[in-house]
C-alpha cells in the first residue's frame, strides 16, 4: 500500500541556520530530507512512519567539496555523482569513488547523498566501509555550534547513531594520506544495482615487507558498518607473509557477526569476508 501524501508535511528552510533552528525548537518533530532515495522507497511501500520533514536539498552550504593540504572535506549533500566527478577524490580516495559508482543506477547517483548514506545507517550501505577505512570524521551542526566526531564509533547499534535530535550531519572530512594501497570489493547477487551481501574496504601501507599501517572495514556482516580493529592489530607491525595472512583470517572470523537473511547466509558471508581479506592482503605485496 502506498503512502498517502496529504498525511505528510515537507517544509523547505531558506538557510542552514533556519533548518537548525527548527530542529532545536521542535525536537524530534522534524527529520531531514535530502535526496530522498531511501525515504521515497518507504513512502511508496506505505512504510514511512515519520510524518514531518525538512527539505535540506536546496542548501548550498552543504554541497561544496573543499580541498586543502591535509584534508578533503565534503558537504553532506555531495551526491555520488559529485564524488565521482572530483579529481582529487578519484586520485587519492578511489574506494569512495568506486563505492559511489556501484550505488544504484545513474538516477540514484545523481540524487543520493553521501550524508544520507551515512545517517540512513544501513549496515549494507556502500560508502560507509570506504569512509571507515579512510578514517573519516563527521561534522555535526546544531544551533549551538558544530563538533567533529570520528566516523568510527558513530554507529552504535542497528539504526542507532551518536547524533542528537537537534543536530544535522553537515560535512565529512577525509585525511589525505599518501603511499596507501587501496582495495574495495562489493559482492552482490549481480554486478549492478544490487544490495551488497558483503563489502570490504581496506587500505595498507608497507615499509619493505612490514605492515606499517592498515585499516579494514566491512559492510553487511554486523548490525553496523564495521571497522575491524582487532584484525588490524594482528596485522599492524607484522611481516606480510602467508602465516600472518592466515592469522588475520582467523581474527576476522572472531570479529564479525554475519546473519542469515533474504539476501545471503551467515556461512556465505563469513567465507566471502575471509576470501576478500586474503585477496586484499595478497594484492598488497
FENDAJO-V650592 format. One record per residue. RES is the residue in one letter. D_FIRST is the distance of its C-alpha to the first C-alpha in Angstrom with 1 decimal. Layout:
# FENDAJO-V650592
[[RES,D_FIRST] [RES,D_FIRST]]
This chain:
# FENDAJO-V650592
[[X,0.0] [X,3.8] [X,6.7] [X,9.1] [X,12.2] [X,14.9] [X,14.0] [X,15.4] [X,19.1] [X,20.7] [X,24.5] [X,26.9] [X,30.2] [X,33.3] [X,34.7] [X,34.3] [X,36.5] [X,34.2] [X,31.1] [X,33.1] [X,34.4] [X,30.9] [X,30.0] [X,33.4] [X,33.3] [X,29.9] [X,29.3] [X,25.9] [X,24.3] [X,23.9] [X,22.6] [X,23.8] [X,21.6] [X,23.5] [X,22.4] [X,18.7] [X,18.3] [X,16.7] [X,14.9] [X,13.2] [X,11.7] [X,10.3] [X,9.2] [X,7.4] [X,5.7] [X,5.2] [X,8.5] [X,11.1] [X,13.1] [X,16.1] [X,16.4] [X,19.7] [X,20.8] [X,24.1] [X,24.1] [X,27.1] [X,26.8] [X,29.8] [X,32.1] [X,34.9] [X,36.5] [X,33.9] [X,34.2] [X,37.8] [X,39.2] [X,42.8] [X,45.4] [X,48.6] [X,51.2] [X,49.4] [X,45.6] [X,42.8] [X,40.4] [X,37.0] [X,34.9] [X,31.5] [X,29.9] [X,31.8] [X,29.5] [X,29.9] [X,31.6] [X,34.0] [X,34.8] [X,35.7] [X,37.8] [X,40.0] [X,43.4] [X,44.2] [X,40.9] [X,41.4] [X,44.9] [X,44.8] [X,41.2] [X,40.2] [X,37.8] [X,35.5] [X,35.7] [X,34.9] [X,31.9] [X,30.8] [X,31.4] [X,29.3] [X,26.2] [X,23.6] [X,24.8] [X,26.8] [X,23.9] [X,22.8] [X,26.5] [X,27.1] [X,24.4] [X,24.1] [X,26.7] [X,29.0] [X,28.5] [X,24.8] [X,25.2] [X,27.5] [X,25.7] [X,22.3] [X,24.6] [X,23.2] [X,26.1] [X,25.2] [X,25.5] [X,28.2] [X,30.4] [X,31.1] [X,33.5] [X,35.5] [X,35.6] [X,36.8] [X,39.4] [X,40.6] [X,41.1] [X,38.9] [X,39.0] [X,36.4] [X,37.3] [X,35.4] [X,36.0] [X,36.0] [X,37.9] [X,40.6] [X,41.2] [X,40.1] [X,40.6] [X,40.5] [X,39.3] [X,39.5] [X,36.2] [X,37.4] [X,36.5] [X,33.8] [X,31.1] [X,32.0] [X,29.2] [X,25.7] [X,24.0] [X,27.1] [X,29.6] [X,32.9] [X,31.7] [X,32.1] [X,29.6] [X,31.8] [X,32.2] [X,30.8] [X,31.4] [X,33.7] [X,35.7] [X,36.3] [X,39.9] [X,41.3] [X,45.0] [X,46.9] [X,48.6] [X,50.8] [X,51.8] [X,48.6] [X,47.3] [X,43.6] [X,41.3] [X,37.5] [X,35.7] [X,32.0] [X,31.3] [X,28.0] [X,26.9] [X,28.0] [X,30.0] [X,27.5] [X,24.0] [X,23.7] [X,23.0] [X,26.4] [X,27.6] [X,30.7] [X,32.0] [X,35.6] [X,37.4] [X,41.1] [X,44.1] [X,47.7] [X,51.1] [X,54.2] [X,57.8] [X,59.7] [X,58.1] [X,57.0] [X,53.5] [X,54.0] [X,50.4] [X,47.0] [X,43.4] [X,40.6] [X,36.9] [X,34.1] [X,30.4] [X,28.1] [X,30.9] [X,30.4] [X,28.0] [X,29.1] [X,30.7] [X,34.2] [X,37.6] [X,39.9] [X,42.9] [X,44.7] [X,44.7] [X,46.0] [X,48.8] [X,49.9] [X,50.2] [X,51.6] [X,55.3] [X,55.6] [X,57.0] [X,54.3] [X,55.5] [X,53.9] [X,54.8] [X,52.9] [X,49.9] [X,49.7] [X,50.1] [X,47.2] [X,45.0] [X,45.8] [X,45.1] [X,41.7] [X,40.7] [X,41.6] [X,39.7] [X,36.2] [X,33.7] [X,31.3] [X,28.8] [X,27.2] [X,23.6] [X,21.3] [X,23.3] [X,26.8] [X,29.3] [X,31.5] [X,34.7] [X,33.6] [X,32.6] [X,36.0] [X,38.0] [X,36.4] [X,36.9] [X,40.5] [X,41.1] [X,39.7] [X,42.1] [X,45.0] [X,44.1] [X,44.0] [X,47.3] [X,49.0] [X,48.2] [X,49.5] [X,53.1]]
